[in-house]
């Protein structure tokens, strides 16, 4: 990002808050830019004006957009059935959310993706690095070693390509995204996947009761909007896991399953694809498309193995 009108200090200020590209400026409101320390309203107007001159604002034909969509890649889940359900795997430029009760395979899926994202795949996918943000202290490097064995890849290399951060509060989780954006910009095209396991855990802790619900949802909306922008700006896949809650109103409507994912409508609308996971017999798990702009509602059965997520053996 080089804006001829601005001095280096301003560019540094923007980069400090995770705005590293012209597109990043376009994706940020004037109000948010004015909140950046050291940027006056007049300066923000100048920055916006310069950014708009450098980038064509506006419309593409559907054909041009379909050409642009050809950059989208898919990361395998480790199970062919599951990949087929998702139309090839976890999609880039999108947020994929997997929710389910405990022991339904959410964290196992996250660990498997850490390895499969590094492997070359179909349609010229070259593999790349991963950032893993852990909110529940469930990340285990040893699991990656087991999964690496299954795919016959070197342990050290696999672990070297995963950047790990433990988030302790919802604010810390948001601050880490500034670092993520800077990292994606620094090593453009190298990072392919961002995992947050789990997206809502810290919001559940930091905000309690109905009195703080509105504020929680607002903060959550800001974070999800940031994730969506990061995924589009740097063409990476974003995979988040989510927890379930008992729905007290479900008994009145006679729903078969009285549990639902937490995060409310805000999270429901922000996730591009939502996958519901539930337990099957033994090590088997069932994934169901809960919401997707292009995939039909369908189910797939997969297994949790020593080597991560795999196909169910008939």
C-alpha positions in Angstrom: 0.0 0.0 0.0 1.7 3.2 -1.1 -0.5 6.3 -1.2 1.5 9.0 -2.9 -0.2 11.8 -0.9 0.5 10.4 2.5 3.6 10.2 4.5 5.2 7.0 5.8 4.0 7.8 9.4 0.4 7.6 8.4 0.9 4.3 6.6 2.6 3.0 9.7 -0.4 4.1 11.8 -2.8 2.2 9.5 -0.7 -0.9 9.4 -0.7 -0.9 13.3 -4.4 -1.4 13.2 -4.2 -4.1 10.6 -5.1 -2.0 7.5 -2.3 -2.9 5.0 -3.9 -2.5 1.6 -5.9 0.0 -0.4 -8.8 -2.5 -0.3 -8.4 -2.5 3.5 -9.0 1.3 3.5 -12.1 0.9 1.4 -13.3 -1.7 3.8 -13.0 0.6 6.8 -15.5 3.3 7.6 -14.4 7.0 8.0 -15.5 6.8 11.6 -13.3 3.9 12.3 -10.4 5.6 10.6 -10.9 8.7 12.7 -10.5 6.5 15.8 -7.0 5.6 14.7 -4.6 7.5 16.9 -3.1 10.5 15.0 -5.5 10.6 12.1 -7.6 13.8 11.9 -10.9 14.0 9.9 -9.2 16.0 7.2 -6.4 13.4 6.9 -8.9 10.6 6.7 -10.8 12.3 3.9 -7.5 12.7 2.0 -6.7 9.0 2.5 -10.1 7.9 1.4 -10.0 10.2 -1.7 -6.5 8.9 -2.6 -7.6 5.2 -2.1 -10.7 5.7 -4.3 -8.6 7.2 -7.1 -6.3 4.2 -7.1 -9.0 1.5 -7.1 -12.0 1.2 -9.3 -14.9 1.6 -6.9 -17.9 -0.4 -7.9 -19.5 -2.8 -10.2 -18.4 -5.9 -12.1 -20.5 -7.9 -14.5 -21.5 -11.4 -13.2 -19.1 -12.8 -15.8 -16.2 -10.7 -14.5 -17.1 -11.8 -10.9 -17.2 -15.4 -11.9 -13.7 -15.1 -13.3 -12.6 -13.5 -10.0 -14.2 -16.5 -8.2 -11.8 -18.8 -10.0 -9.2 -17.8 -7.4 -11.3 -19.6 -4.7 -9.7 -22.8 -3.5 -10.9 -25.6 -1.3 -9.1 -27.3 1.6 -9.8 -31.0 2.2 -11.3 -32.1 5.5 -9.5 -35.4 5.3 -12.7 -37.3 4.4 -13.9 -37.6 0.8 -17.5 -37.9 1.8 -17.3 -34.7 3.9 -15.4 -32.9 1.1 -18.2 -33.9 -1.4 -20.8 -32.5 1.0 -18.9 -29.1 1.0 -18.4 -29.0 -2.7 -14.6 -29.8 -2.4 -13.8 -28.8 1.1 -13.4 -25.7 3.2 -13.8 -22.7 0.9 -11.5 -19.7 0.7 -12.9 -16.1 0.7 -15.6 -17.4 3.1 -16.3 -18.2 6.8 -17.1 -21.8 7.4 -18.6 -22.5 10.8 -18.9 -26.0 12.4 -21.0 -26.4 15.5 -22.0 -29.3 17.6 -22.0 -30.6 21.2 -18.8 -31.7 22.9 -17.1 -34.7 21.3 -18.6 -34.2 17.9 -15.2 -33.7 16.2 -14.9 -29.9 16.0 -11.4 -29.7 17.4 -10.3 -32.9 15.5 -11.5 -31.2 12.3 -9.5 -28.1 13.2 -6.4 -30.2 13.7 -6.8 -32.2 10.5 -7.2 -29.0 8.5 -3.9 -27.7 10.0 -2.2 -30.6 8.1 -4.4 -30.9 4.9 -4.1 -27.2 4.2 -0.4 -27.7 3.8 -0.8 -30.4 1.2 -1.0 -29.7 -2.6 -4.6 -30.3 -3.8 -6.8 -30.3 -6.9 -7.0 -27.3 -9.4 -3.4 -26.2 -8.8 -3.8 -25.6 -5.0 -0.2 -25.5 -3.7 -0.8 -25.7 0.1 0.3 -23.1 2.6 0.6 -21.9 6.2 -2.1 -21.8 8.8 -2.9 -19.5 11.8 -4.6 -21.1 14.7 -6.3 -19.0 17.4 -7.2 -21.1 20.4 -9.7 -19.8 22.9 -10.3 -23.0 24.9 -6.8 -24.4 25.3 -7.6 -27.4 23.1 -4.7 -27.2 20.6 -2.3 -30.2 20.8 0.8 -30.2 18.6 1.1 -34.0 19.2 -2.2 -34.5 17.4 -0.7 -32.8 14.3 2.2 -35.3 14.5 -0.3 -38.2 14.3 -2.1 -36.6 11.4 1.2 -35.9 9.6 2.1 -39.6 9.9 -1.1 -40.5 8.1 -0.3 -38.2 5.2 3.5 -39.1 5.2 4.7 -35.6 5.8 7.6 -34.4 8.0 6.6 -33.6 11.6 8.9 -30.6 11.9 7.8 -29.1 8.6 4.1 -29.4 9.5 4.5 -27.8 13.0 6.7 -25.0 11.5 3.9 -24.0 9.2 1.3 -23.5 11.9 1.3 -20.2 13.8 -0.4 -20.6 17.1 -1.9 -18.0 19.5 -3.9 -18.4 22.6 -6.6 -15.8 23.1 -7.7 -15.0 26.7 -10.5 -12.5 26.3 -12.8 -11.4 23.5 -10.9 -8.2 23.2 -7.6 -10.1 22.9 -9.2 -12.2 20.2 -10.1 -9.1 18.3 -6.5 -7.6 18.7 -5.0 -10.8 17.4 -6.9 -10.3 14.1 -4.9 -7.1 13.6 -1.7 -9.2 13.8 -3.3 -11.8 11.5 -4.1 -9.2 8.8 -0.5 -7.8 9.1 0.9 -11.3 8.8 -1.2 -12.1 5.7 -0.1 -8.9 4.1 3.6 -9.5 4.9 3.6 -13.0 3.5 1.1 -12.5 0.7 -0.2 -15.7 -0.7 1.7 -17.9 1.8 -1.1 -18.2 4.3 -4.2 -20.2 3.3 -6.2 -20.8 6.4 -7.2 -19.1 9.6 -8.8 -21.3 12.4 -10.6 -20.0 15.5 -11.5 -22.7 17.9 -14.0 -21.7 19.3 -15.3 -18.3 18.1 -17.9 -17.7 20.9 -16.3 -19.2 24.0 -14.7 -15.9 25.3 -17.8 -13.9 24.4 -19.8 -16.2 26.6 -17.4 -15.5 29.5 -16.9 -11.8 29.0 -20.6 -10.9 28.6 -23.2 -12.4 30.9 -26.9 -12.1 31.2 -29.4 -10.4 29.0 -28.2 -6.9 30.1 -25.0 -7.3 28.2 -26.4 -9.2 25.3 -26.7 -6.2 22.9 -23.1 -5.2 23.6 -21.9 -8.7 23.1 -23.6 -9.1 19.8 -22.3 -5.7 18.6 -18.7 -6.7 19.4 -19.3 -10.1 17.8 -20.6 -8.5 14.7 -17.5 -6.3 14.4 -15.2 -9.3 14.8 -17.1 -11.4 12.2 -17.1 -8.5 9.8 -13.4 -8.3 10.2 -13.0 -12.0 9.5 -15.1 -11.8 6.4 -13.0 -8.8 5.1 -9.7 -10.6 5.9 -10.9 -13.8 4.0 -11.8 -11.8 0.9 -8.9 -9.4 1.0 -6.2 -12.0 1.3 -8.1 -15.0 -0.3 -7.8 -17.3 2.7 -10.2 -19.8 4.2 -11.6 -19.0 7.6 -12.8 -21.9 9.7 -14.5 -21.3 13.1 -16.0 -23.8 15.5 -19.0 -23.0 17.7 -20.7 -24.4 20.8 -24.4 -25.3 21.4 -26.9 -24.2 23.8 -30.2 -25.7 25.0 -33.1 -23.7 23.5 -35.6 -23.0 26.3 -38.3 -22.1 23.7 -38.0 -25.3 21.7 -40.3 -27.4 23.9 -43.1 -25.0 22.9 -42.6 -25.5 19.2 -42.0 -29.3 19.4 -38.7 -29.2 17.7 -37.0 -32.6 17.4 -33.6 -31.2 18.6 -34.0 -28.5 21.3 -30.3 -27.4 21.0 -29.0 -24.7 18.7 -25.7 -23.0 18.0 -24.9 -19.9 20.1 -24.2 -16.4 18.7 -27.7 -15.7 17.6 -28.7 -14.2 14.2 -25.5 -12.2 14.0 -23.3 -15.3 13.7 -25.9 -17.1 11.6 -25.8 -14.4 8.9 -22.0 -13.8 9.1 -21.0 -17.5 8.4 -21.0 -18.3 4.7 -21.4 -22.0 5.3 -22.7 -23.6 8.6 -22.1 -27.3 9.3 -23.9 -29.1 12.1 -22.0 -32.0 13.6 -23.5 -34.8 15.7 -22.5 -38.1 17.1 -23.0 -41.4 15.3 -22.2 -44.9 16.4 -18.7 -45.3 18.0 -16.2 -43.1 16.3 -18.6 -42.1 13.5 -19.9 -38.5 13.2 -22.5 -37.0 11.0 -22.0 -33.6 9.3 -25.0 -31.8 7.9 -25.2 -28.6 5.8 -27.2 -26.3 8.0 -26.9 -23.2 5.8 -25.0 -22.5 2.6 -25.4 -20.2 -0.4 -24.8 -22.9 -2.9 -24.7 -26.4 -1.3 -28.0 -28.3 -0.8 -29.0 -29.5 2.6 -27.3 -32.9 2.8 -25.5 -35.2 5.2 -22.2 -37.0 5.2 -20.8 -39.6 7.7 -17.1 -39.4 8.6 -14.9 -41.1 11.2 -12.5 -39.7 13.9 -9.3 -41.7 13.6 -5.8 -41.5 15.1 -4.8 -39.8 11.8 -7.6 -37.1 12.2 -10.8 -36.9 10.3 -11.2 -39.8 7.8 -13.8 -41.7 5.8 -16.2 -44.0 7.6 -15.4 -47.6 6.8 -18.4 -49.5 5.7 
